[in-house]
Every structure is written in C-alpha cells, then in structure tokens.
C-alpha cells in the first residue's frame, strides 16, 4: 500500500490517483495511511450540504503549499484530476484551481448526484482528503392521480393520489366545490361511501414537503334520476298567449315530454311550441281556444328514471260592456233582492247604525246599486 500511494505517483499520476483513491474508499475514516516517508495522511469530514433539485452545487477544498496533485471524486468516479476533466457529464465543470483553492460545480443537480464527494490532495509530504456528503432535496410531484369520475348516486367512491419527493411529502384531500364543504382526508386515499348528489364537485389533492407544494384536481360527477318541481296552473283568456313551464333537476340533464290526457304533444302540433333549455321546458299556446283548456302533464326522463307533474290551463272570463249594461238595466226590486241575498255586505263595517235604537239602516238606492254592481263585477 505504501508503494501505491507514493511510488505510483512518481510514474503515473492518473493511475496513481485511481488506485490511491480506491484505497482511501476502502479505508475507514481516520485510519492512518503512510507514505514512503512514514508521514501520516489527513482525512477531514465536512458538514453535510443540502441542496434542492435543479440548483447548482459548488464543491471547494483548500490546497495549501507544496501541492503536487489534486482531484475531486464522486464515490468511485473521478470528476476532475487537476485541470483534466475525467467526467463525461456536461453539467460538471472547473471553477477555480490555484495554490489556495480547488473548486468545481455541478449544474442542475438531480437526485442521482446525492452521495459522498472527496477532494484528494497530494503534497510533497503526505496525501490529504476532504469528504462531504451531499443531500439532494426534491420538491413533491404527484405521479398517480385518479381520473375524473362519473358515478351513480349511492355508489362507493375511492380517490387515490400518490406523489414523490424528498423529504417524503405529506398528502391530503379536500373538496373545493361546492365551497364550504368539510369533506377532507389527510392520507393518499379519500373514501366516500354511498355518495349523494351533494358530494359531486371538484376535489383537490395536495402533496407538500419542506421544499414546495404540488396540487392537482379531480372532478366527480354524480348521476341521479329527475325530480320535477310542482307545476303552477295557468289562467288565460280566449285568444291570448298561454305558457306552461316545467322544471326538472337531474344528472345527466333530463329530456322532456308533454302530454294532454294520454296523448303526447309534439312541437308544432296545433300551433303549439315546445322549447327545452337545460333544466326547463316551456309549452306555448299562441292563440288559446276553448279546446286548449284542460290538464297537461310534463314528464322529465333520463337514463336513471323519470318524474312528472300536472299543470292545468284554465279560462279567465273578463267582464264585457254587455255585462255592465245588464247590471244597469236591473230594476230596483231586482237590486234589492240581490242585496238581501248578499246580506253579509250589509252586516259588515259598511252598515250604518242608528244612534238611538242601534238598528241598521239600509243603504240608499244609489249606494245599493254601486255595492251590487261591484259584487257582480268581482264575480267576473
């Protein structure tokens, strides 16, 4: 071993460096190595260096006086021997080499660059080594994520998220929409048993370590059968426009069908227009006739089921000039008879009380006419 350390250096520096440094790797730290002059080698261990993936690493060691040869090694590979580059890696280059300092750099550091590096210096009296351990930190990256899912209501759902990184990232799930939902998980897996339509939305996976945070999202769609809002009956006068409306909640969106009794109505039938827009459907009559009045049924359908509601189109009768004329032509006796038949009007707040007897006094014919006229108008 003495011949290797010193004798070889005199004949072939490169061969000597390889053999000598291999011996240094085989020897435990602190074990004395002696040259021909029986001088002891120096082995120095520096503090670990932590660097992030993608950054540039600078490795430097001091030279001192009477240095004959020097080299930087990564594990068992020589990176630089003096000014000579032995590494084929284009990211490795020489920064400084003089009597005081020997510095190289490695650009765009990756996880494969992690490990022990040694600066070996041969002086005229003895060899000297300085070693340092490089720790490469890697930001988290999500490498496996569940695809967007479409499931039926009541199904069991499992969302998976896997990530790499150094230090190992912590992984968690949370529901983004609808906002305010408390559904979350602090593990790689999010379980949702018997999912309901209210759990549909966007879910976010987060992978975080001391370096950075990586996030990705999954959209979860929940299918469910239609439910239809209660229909509102519609009153229309003859010859006017009438619109029946139907609203359904369903995923996927429902298709609508309209029926009169057991007969289906199609768009354009008898001047009727059917217009569907998302969750809504409208049945429009442009000129309502006597035959249009009746009961209509709206049916909402998707692949999971159907629902329906009934809507009545009824007639509104407006008072006409002939109706008013008939009222005005009524005799006094007819008006009095009509008034007494509706004595609830006379017994209300409108009745006049006699100051002495407390009995009610009947309205004058003019007032009575106005009251009966108003009541008849309200009936129409």
Buried (B, 14 or more C-beta within 10 A) or exposed (E): EEEBBBEBBEEEBBEBBBBBBEBBEEBEEEEEBBBEEEBEBBBEEBEEBEBBBEEEBEBBBBBEEEBEBBBBBBEEEBBBBBEEBBBEBEBBBBEEBEEEEBBBBBEEBEEEBBEBBBBBBBBEEBBBBBBBBBEBBBBBEBEEBBEEBEBEBEEEBEBBBEBBBBEEBBBBBBBEEEEEBEEEBEEBEBEBEEBEBEBBBBBBBBBBBEBBEBBBEBBBEBBBBBBBBEBEEBEBEBEEEBBBBBBBBBBEBBBBBBBBEEEEBEEEEEEBEBEBEEBEBBBBBEEBEEEBBEEBBBBBBBEBEBBBBEBBBEEEEEEEEEBBEEBEEBEEEEBBEBBEEEEEBBEEEEBEEEEEEEEBEEBEEEEBBEBBBEBBEEEE
